[in-house]
Amino acid sequence: MLRYIITRILWMIPIIILVSLIIFVLMDLAPGTIVDMMISDEMTQEQIDTLRAQYHLDKPTMYRYGLYMIGLVQGDLGTSQLSGETVWELYVNRFPRTLEIAIIGLVISVALAIPLGILAAKYAGTILDNIITVISMFGMAMPTFWLALLFLLWFSIDLKWLPAGYDGTWKCYIMPCVTAGLIMAGPTVRQTRSAMLEVKRQDYIRTARSKGLAEIKVTTRHALRNAWIPIITQIGLMISRMIAGSAIVEAVFTWPGVGQMTVHAVSRRDTTLATGCVILTAIMYVVLLMLVDIMYAFVDPRIRAQYAPVRKKRRVAA
């Protein structure tokens, strides 16, 4: 298990290099620079050129990228070109808000998806199964920004029940967390149904029923326990995608998280802040997927046995 974890950590190195290079090049290809946000009518051309030289904009893209990577290797993510604050401090201050939406949304998703997936598998081919399937497909097909805008129009603008953005109260959590939960619930329902249907065909399920066990015990102790691996995989992927793609929800509900900060950094051409946010989010994505893989060993003893140390048998003297 330790060797596997070390291998996954080493794979972060090429991922960081590739992600940072892509965002750096894309920011350079986009129209405008950080200097354009600072230019005023009173500035002369000499002052503008001096400002461009200060941010190394008079140098090629790869030169600036090399300078950034030298700092990154030393553990320095740089400072925001607009605010002057370090990228690490800005990210750490904003990340808990993004994590709140992801965790609460995950709780809502699991509370809805697991029971609905089990019901759909138990009554496969019936009207109930068809209704749950249609609902889950609707959740999978609904774009995140569209669902968030609908909630904003209904509950904030029309009904005026909930605040349109973050105001520090518990009500401001409802719309973004429910949006995140519903988006994650659709694929999880489908995965739970598929996993439960596959497990239901196994011999040990028929054996458990033949022994007279109650149906709820057969479902929870035998079927669901052996169907957890694909379900955990889906849940891990969805929460990773929610953290990585939180910009949509945060932008709609003006949520002070990492996603909104990244959008503002890109729109203001703050290359250092945008690159740092993307790199840290990519690292979080890989770490979460690694934690999901580690959870497999706790759920399935067969996987745990694969990572157990091999004990050499002692030779018995004749």
C-alpha positions in Angstrom: 0.0 0.0 0.0 2.8 2.4 0.8 4.5 1.8 -2.5 1.2 2.5 -4.3 0.8 5.8 -2.4 4.3 6.8 -3.3 3.7 6.0 -6.9 0.6 8.1 -7.0 2.4 11.0 -5.3 5.2 10.8 -7.9 2.6 11.0 -10.7 1.7 14.4 -9.4 4.9 15.8 -10.8 4.1 15.5 -14.5 0.5 16.5 -13.8 1.6 19.7 -12.2 4.0 20.5 -15.0 1.4 19.8 -17.7 -1.4 21.7 -15.9 0.8 24.7 -15.1 2.1 24.9 -18.7 -1.4 24.7 -20.2 -2.8 27.5 -18.0 0.3 29.6 -18.5 0.1 29.4 -22.3 -3.7 29.9 -22.4 -3.4 33.0 -20.2 -0.7 34.3 -22.6 -2.9 33.7 -25.6 -5.9 35.5 -24.1 -6.2 39.1 -25.1 -4.9 41.6 -22.6 -2.4 41.4 -19.8 -2.2 42.3 -16.1 -0.7 45.7 -17.1 -3.9 46.6 -19.0 -5.7 46.5 -15.6 -3.2 49.0 -14.2 -2.8 51.5 -17.0 -4.4 55.0 -16.4 -4.8 57.9 -18.8 -2.0 59.9 -17.0 0.7 57.2 -17.6 3.3 57.8 -20.3 4.6 55.1 -22.7 7.8 54.9 -20.8 5.9 54.2 -17.6 3.9 51.5 -19.3 7.0 49.9 -20.7 8.6 50.0 -17.2 5.5 48.3 -15.8 5.6 45.6 -18.5 9.3 45.0 -17.7 8.4 44.7 -14.0 6.1 41.7 -14.8 8.5 40.3 -17.4 5.9 40.8 -20.1 8.7 42.0 -22.4 10.1 38.4 -22.3 8.8 35.3 -24.1 6.2 33.1 -22.4 8.5 30.2 -21.8 11.0 32.5 -20.0 8.2 33.7 -17.6 7.1 30.1 -17.2 10.6 29.0 -16.3 10.8 31.7 -13.7 7.5 30.6 -12.2 8.6 26.9 -12.1 11.9 27.8 -10.4 9.8 29.4 -7.6 7.4 26.5 -7.6 10.2 23.9 -7.1 11.3 26.0 -4.1 7.7 25.8 -2.7 6.8 29.3 -3.7 3.5 29.6 -5.6 4.1 33.3 -6.1 2.1 36.4 -5.2 -1.0 37.8 -6.8 0.0 40.4 -9.3 -3.0 42.6 -8.3 -3.4 42.3 -4.6 0.3 41.4 -3.7 -0.8 38.6 -1.3 0.7 35.2 -1.6 -1.2 32.6 -3.6 -1.0 30.1 -0.8 -2.6 32.4 1.7 -5.4 33.4 -0.7 -6.1 29.7 -1.5 -6.1 28.5 2.1 -8.5 31.3 3.1 -10.9 30.5 0.2 -10.7 26.7 0.1 -12.8 26.0 3.3 -15.8 27.8 1.6 -15.5 25.5 -1.4 -15.1 22.5 0.8 -18.3 23.4 2.7 -20.3 23.2 -0.5 -18.7 20.0 -1.6 -19.2 18.2 1.7 -22.8 19.3 2.4 -23.6 18.6 -1.3 -22.1 15.1 -0.9 -24.2 14.4 2.2 -27.4 15.5 0.3 -26.3 13.4 -2.7 -25.7 10.2 -0.7 -28.9 10.7 1.3 -30.9 10.8 -1.9 -28.9 8.6 -4.3 -28.2 5.5 -2.3 -31.8 4.8 -1.2 -33.2 5.7 -4.7 -30.6 3.4 -6.3 -31.4 0.5 -4.0 -35.2 1.0 -4.7 -34.6 1.1 -8.4 -32.6 -2.1 -8.3 -35.0 -3.9 -6.0 -38.0 -3.0 -8.2 -36.2 -3.2 -11.6 -38.4 -3.1 -14.6 -41.4 -1.6 -12.7 -42.9 1.8 -12.9 -41.0 2.9 -9.7 -37.7 2.0 -11.4 -38.7 3.9 -14.5 -39.6 7.0 -12.5 -36.3 6.9 -10.6 -34.4 6.4 -13.8 -36.1 9.4 -15.5 -35.3 11.6 -12.4 -31.7 10.5 -12.3 -31.3 11.1 -16.1 -32.8 14.5 -15.7 -30.3 15.3 -13.0 -27.4 14.1 -15.2 -28.6 16.0 -18.2 -29.2 19.3 -16.4 -26.3 21.7 -16.7 -25.0 23.0 -13.4 -25.2 26.7 -14.3 -28.9 26.2 -15.5 -30.0 24.5 -12.4 -28.3 27.1 -10.2 -29.9 30.0 -12.2 -33.3 28.3 -11.9 -32.9 28.2 -8.1 -31.7 31.8 -8.0 -34.7 33.0 -10.1 -37.3 31.0 -8.1 -36.2 31.2 -4.5 -34.3 34.4 -4.4 -35.8 36.8 -7.0 -39.4 35.6 -7.3 -40.2 34.2 -3.9 -37.5 36.1 -2.0 -37.1 33.2 0.5 -33.3 32.9 0.2 -30.4 35.3 -0.3 -29.0 35.6 -3.8 -25.4 35.3 -2.5 -23.2 34.7 0.5 -24.2 36.7 3.5 -22.9 34.6 6.3 -26.2 33.1 7.4 -27.3 29.5 7.2 -29.9 30.4 4.5 -27.1 31.3 2.0 -25.9 27.6 2.1 -29.2 26.1 0.9 -29.2 26.9 -2.8 -25.5 26.2 -3.6 -25.4 23.0 -1.5 -28.6 21.7 -2.9 -27.4 22.4 -6.4 -24.2 20.6 -5.8 -26.0 17.7 -4.2 -28.5 17.2 -7.0 -25.8 17.4 -9.7 -23.9 14.6 -7.8 -27.0 12.5 -7.1 -27.9 11.7 -10.7 -24.8 9.6 -11.6 -24.7 8.1 -8.1 -28.2 6.8 -8.4 -27.4 5.1 -11.8 -24.2 3.6 -10.4 -25.9 2.3 -7.2 -28.7 0.7 -9.3 -26.2 -1.0 -11.6 -24.0 -2.2 -8.7 -27.0 -3.6 -6.8 -28.4 -5.4 -9.8 -25.1 -7.1 -10.4 -24.8 -8.2 -6.8 -28.4 -9.4 -6.6 -27.6 -12.1 -9.2 -24.8 -13.7 -7.0 -25.3 -17.0 -5.4 -24.6 -15.8 -1.8 -27.6 -13.4 -2.1 -29.9 -16.4 -2.9 -28.3 -18.4 -0.1 -28.9 -15.6 2.4 -32.6 -15.4 1.3 -33.0 -19.2 1.5 -31.8 -19.0 5.2 -34.8 -16.8 6.0 -33.0 -13.6 6.5 -35.1 -10.4 6.4 -34.9 -8.6 3.1 -33.5 -5.4 4.7 -30.6 -7.5 6.2 -30.0 -9.1 2.9 -29.8 -5.7 1.2 -27.6 -3.9 3.8 -25.4 -6.7 5.1 -24.8 -8.6 1.9 -25.8 -6.8 -1.2 -24.9 -3.2 -0.4 -21.7 -4.2 1.4 -20.4 -5.9 -1.7 -21.6 -3.2 -4.1 -19.8 -0.4 -2.3 -16.6 -0.3 -4.5 -18.3 1.1 -7.7 -20.5 3.4 -5.6 -17.5 4.8 -3.7 -15.7 5.3 -7.0 -18.6 7.3 -8.3 -18.9 9.4 -5.1 -15.2 10.1 -5.1 -15.2 11.2 -8.7 -18.2 13.4 -8.2 -16.8 15.2 -5.1 -13.5 15.7 -6.9 -15.3 17.1 -9.9 -17.3 19.4 -7.7 -14.2 20.8 -6.0 -12.4 21.2 -9.3 -15.5 22.6 -11.1 -16.8 24.7 -8.2 -16.4 27.9 -10.3 -19.9 27.6 -11.9 -21.8 27.3 -8.6 -19.7 29.9 -6.9 -20.0 32.3 -9.8 -23.8 32.1 -9.9 -24.3 32.4 -6.1 -21.3 34.8 -5.6 -19.8 32.3 -3.2 -16.3 33.4 -1.8 -14.5 30.2 -2.7 -11.6 29.1 -4.8 -13.7 28.8 -7.9 -14.9 32.4 -7.9 -11.3 33.6 -7.1 -10.0 31.6 -10.0 -12.6 33.2 -12.4 -11.7 36.7 -11.1 -8.0 35.9 -11.6 -8.5 34.8 -15.2 -10.7 37.8 -16.0 -8.2 40.2 -14.5 -5.3 38.4 -16.2 -3.6 37.6 -12.9 -1.5 34.8 -14.3 0.3 33.9 -11.1 -2.9 33.6 -9.0 -4.8 31.7 -11.7 -1.9 29.2 -12.2 -1.5 28.7 -8.5 -5.2 28.0 -8.0 -5.3 25.5 -10.9 -2.2 23.7 -9.6 -3.5 23.4 -6.1 -6.9 22.3 -7.3 -5.3 19.6 -9.5 -3.3 18.4 -6.5 -6.5 18.2 -4.5 -8.2 16.3 -7.3 -5.4 13.7 -7.4 -5.3 13.4 -3.6 -9.0 12.8 -3.4 -8.9 10.0 -6.0 -6.0 8.5 -4.1 -8.0 8.5 -0.9 -10.8 6.7 -2.8 -8.5 4.0 -3.9 -7.2 3.6 -0.3 -10.8 3.3 0.9 -11.2 0.2 -1.3 -8.9 -1.7 1.0 -11.1 -0.9 4.0 -14.3 -1.9 2.1 -13.1 -5.0 0.3 -10.9 -7.5 2.2 -9.8 -9.0 -1.2 -8.1 -5.7 -2.2 -6.6 -5.4 1.3 -5.1 -8.8 1.0 -3.3 -7.8 -2.3 -1.3 -5.2 -0.4 -0.6 -7.3 2.7 3.1 -8.3 3.1 3.8 -11.8 1.9 5.0 -14.0 4.7 7.6 -16.6 3.8 6.8 -20.1 5.1 9.3 -21.6 7.4 11.0 -24.7 6.2 10.4 -27.7 8.5 13.5 -29.8 9.1 13.1 -33.4 8.2 
